[in-house]
Amino acid sequence: LVHSVDLYNAAFYATEEERPNRCGIFHVRDNVNADLKVTENELADYKEEIGRKVKAMADSWKVLSDDEIQELGPKNETEAVEILIQSHTEDLGNNKHLCSLCGKKFKGEEFVKKHIANKHEEKLEAVKKEVLFYNNYIKDPKRPALPEKPKPKAPPPKPVSKAPVKERIKENIPVSKPRGSIKDRLGFKNVTSAYKDPRTIVDYSDVEFSDIFS
């Protein structure tokens, strides 16, 4: 939904929820007097009056200029048509090309382009309408859009200390932490294993070393 317009009242609403439902959910019209007739002049005046209201409402809408929508990324009609033609042109080799829209083969790529432009004009018109619709959509400043993210508030200014200069210097000097050992700086930690070593300690107290090194 792009626009919510009450045609008979010539009123614009940002959302359908804002439209007043004057008749309520259920409305039953009273019996119309059979003798009541509307002349052709009255009907013509009524149509003309509604036309003036709708035109005044439409003229009040402002659209963005071509320069202003450059940041929004408008589409180019020529590029869109070229992309469509390239997507339906297949190279079969040996200078043969195929139109994937109808399966006809041609001896050159330029003949496929002429063929699509002449025989599949409705495809090109659909792309042109899509480009026109998209560009008109982004030109409309009242188009539906996500709410803008609020800008972060600036932090309050730091109160100025009235202490002497030496004390203020000491307050601003960061507290240095002890560097510690090389193991602490490298992140070394004593990790204890949950499993015991199955090997037993060998005791060599009963060995006579004089017998070994004699």
C-alpha positions as CSV (number, residue, x, y, z in Angstrom):
1,L,0.0,0.0,0.0
2,V,1.5,3.3,-1.1
3,H,-1.3,5.8,-0.6
4,S,-4.6,5.7,1.2
5,V,-6.9,8.2,-0.4
6,D,-10.6,8.9,0.2
7,L,-11.7,9.7,-3.4
8,Y,-15.1,11.3,-2.5
9,N,-13.7,13.5,0.2
10,A,-10.3,14.1,-1.7
11,A,-8.4,13.4,1.5
12,F,-5.0,11.7,2.0
13,Y,-4.2,9.4,4.9
14,A,-0.7,8.1,5.8
15,T,-2.2,4.8,6.9
16,E,-5.6,3.1,6.5
17,E,-6.1,3.2,10.3
18,E,-6.4,7.0,10.1
19,R,-9.3,6.9,7.7
20,P,-12.5,7.7,9.5
21,N,-15.3,5.2,9.1
22,R,-18.3,7.4,9.3
23,C,-20.8,4.8,8.4
24,G,-19.5,2.3,11.0
25,I,-18.8,-1.4,10.4
26,F,-22.5,-2.1,9.4
27,H,-24.5,0.5,7.5
28,V,-28.0,0.2,6.1
29,R,-29.2,2.8,3.7
30,D,-32.7,4.2,4.1
31,N,-35.3,3.7,1.5
32,V,-34.7,6.0,-1.4
33,N,-37.6,8.1,-2.5
34,A,-38.7,6.8,-5.9
35,D,-39.6,10.3,-7.0
36,L,-36.1,11.6,-6.4
37,K,-34.2,11.9,-9.7
38,V,-30.8,13.2,-10.5
39,T,-30.5,15.2,-13.6
40,E,-27.6,14.9,-16.1
41,N,-26.4,18.5,-15.2
42,E,-26.3,17.6,-11.4
43,L,-24.3,14.5,-12.1
44,A,-21.9,16.4,-14.3
45,D,-21.5,19.1,-11.7
46,Y,-20.8,16.4,-9.1
47,K,-18.1,14.8,-11.2
48,E,-16.5,18.1,-12.0
49,E,-16.4,19.0,-8.3
50,I,-14.7,15.7,-7.3
51,G,-12.3,16.2,-10.2
52,R,-11.3,19.6,-8.9
53,K,-10.8,18.3,-5.4
54,V,-8.7,15.4,-6.5
55,K,-6.5,17.6,-8.8
56,A,-5.9,20.1,-6.0
57,M,-4.9,17.2,-3.7
58,A,-2.6,15.7,-6.3
59,D,-1.0,19.1,-7.1
60,S,-0.2,19.6,-3.4
61,W,2.1,16.6,-3.4
62,K,5.7,17.4,-3.9
63,V,8.1,15.0,-5.6
64,L,11.9,14.9,-5.4
65,S,13.9,16.0,-8.4
66,D,16.2,13.8,-10.5
67,D,19.2,15.1,-8.7
68,E,17.8,14.5,-5.3
69,I,17.0,10.8,-6.0
70,Q,20.6,10.0,-7.1
71,E,21.5,8.9,-3.6
72,L,18.5,6.5,-3.5
73,G,19.6,4.6,-6.6
74,P,17.2,5.2,-9.4
75,K,16.9,2.7,-12.3
76,N,18.0,3.4,-15.8
77,E,15.6,2.4,-18.5
78,T,18.3,1.7,-21.2
79,E,20.3,-0.4,-18.8
80,A,17.2,-2.4,-17.7
81,V,16.3,-3.2,-21.3
82,E,19.8,-4.2,-22.1
83,I,19.9,-6.6,-19.1
84,L,16.6,-8.1,-20.2
85,I,17.9,-8.7,-23.8
86,Q,21.2,-10.2,-22.5
87,S,19.4,-12.5,-20.1
88,H,17.4,-14.0,-23.0
89,T,20.3,-14.3,-25.5
90,E,22.2,-17.5,-25.4
91,D,25.5,-18.1,-27.3
92,L,25.5,-21.5,-28.9
93,G,28.9,-21.2,-30.5
94,N,30.0,-20.9,-34.1
95,N,28.4,-17.4,-34.2
96,K,25.0,-18.8,-33.5
97,H,22.7,-17.3,-30.9
98,L,19.3,-18.4,-29.4
99,C,16.4,-16.4,-28.2
100,S,15.3,-18.1,-25.0
101,L,11.9,-16.5,-25.2
102,C,10.7,-18.4,-28.2
103,G,13.6,-20.7,-29.1
104,K,14.5,-19.2,-32.5
105,K,18.2,-19.3,-33.6
106,F,20.1,-16.5,-35.3
107,K,23.5,-16.1,-36.9
108,G,24.5,-13.0,-34.9
109,E,23.8,-11.5,-31.5
110,E,22.6,-8.2,-33.0
111,F,19.8,-10.1,-34.8
112,V,18.6,-11.5,-31.5
113,K,18.4,-7.9,-30.2
114,K,16.3,-6.8,-33.2
115,H,14.1,-9.9,-32.9
116,I,13.3,-9.3,-29.2
117,A,12.6,-5.6,-29.9
118,N,10.2,-6.4,-32.7
119,K,8.6,-9.7,-31.6
120,H,8.7,-9.5,-27.8
121,E,7.9,-5.8,-27.4
122,E,5.6,-6.6,-24.5
123,K,8.6,-7.8,-22.5
124,L,10.4,-4.6,-23.0
125,E,7.4,-2.5,-22.2
126,A,6.9,-4.4,-18.9
127,V,10.5,-3.6,-17.9
128,K,10.1,0.1,-18.9
129,K,6.9,0.3,-16.7
130,E,8.7,-1.3,-13.8
131,V,11.5,1.3,-14.1
132,L,9.0,4.1,-14.3
133,F,7.1,2.8,-11.3
134,Y,10.2,2.4,-9.2
135,N,11.6,5.9,-10.0
136,N,8.2,7.5,-9.3
137,Y,8.0,5.6,-6.0
138,I,11.4,6.9,-4.7
139,K,10.5,10.4,-5.9
140,D,7.5,10.4,-3.5
141,P,8.6,11.9,-0.1
142,K,5.5,10.3,1.5
143,R,6.3,6.8,0.4
144,P,6.2,4.2,3.2
145,A,9.6,3.9,4.9
146,L,11.1,2.5,8.1
147,P,11.4,5.0,10.9
148,E,14.8,6.7,11.2
149,K,17.1,5.5,13.9
150,P,17.4,8.2,16.6
151,K,20.8,9.8,16.8
152,P,22.7,9.0,20.0
153,K,22.8,11.8,22.5
154,A,26.1,13.4,23.3
155,P,27.5,12.5,26.7
156,P,27.2,15.3,29.3
157,P,30.4,17.4,29.7
158,K,32.7,16.3,32.4
159,P,32.6,18.7,35.4
160,V,35.7,20.8,35.7
161,S,37.6,20.0,38.8
162,K,38.6,23.0,41.0
163,A,41.4,21.0,42.8
164,P,45.0,22.2,42.4
165,V,46.9,21.3,39.2
166,K,49.1,18.6,40.8
167,E,46.1,16.8,42.2
168,R,44.2,17.0,38.9
169,I,47.2,15.5,37.1
170,K,47.3,12.6,39.6
171,E,43.6,12.0,39.0
172,N,44.0,11.7,35.2
173,I,47.0,9.4,35.4
174,P,45.8,5.8,34.9
175,V,46.7,3.4,37.6
176,S,49.4,1.0,36.3
177,K,49.0,-2.6,37.2
178,P,52.1,-4.8,38.0
179,R,53.3,-6.6,34.9
180,G,53.8,-9.9,36.7
181,S,56.0,-12.8,35.5
182,I,56.5,-13.8,31.9
183,K,54.2,-16.8,32.4
184,D,51.4,-14.5,33.6
185,R,51.8,-12.3,30.6
186,L,51.7,-15.2,28.2
187,G,48.6,-16.6,29.8
188,F,50.2,-19.7,31.3
189,K,48.1,-21.5,33.8
190,N,48.7,-24.5,35.9
191,V,46.2,-27.1,34.7
192,T,45.7,-30.1,36.9
193,S,44.5,-33.3,35.2
194,A,41.6,-35.2,36.5
195,Y,43.4,-38.5,35.7
196,K,46.3,-39.9,37.7
197,D,49.6,-41.1,36.2
198,P,49.5,-44.9,36.1
199,R,53.3,-45.1,36.2
200,T,55.0,-45.6,39.6
201,I,58.1,-43.8,40.8
202,V,61.2,-46.0,40.5
203,D,63.4,-45.9,43.6
204,Y,67.1,-46.2,43.0
205,S,68.2,-45.8,46.6
206,D,69.4,-49.4,46.8
207,V,71.7,-49.2,43.7
208,E,75.4,-49.0,44.3
209,F,76.8,-46.5,41.9
210,S,80.3,-47.6,42.6
211,D,79.5,-50.9,41.0
212,I,78.2,-49.2,37.8
213,F,81.0,-46.7,37.3
214,S,83.9,-48.9,38.4
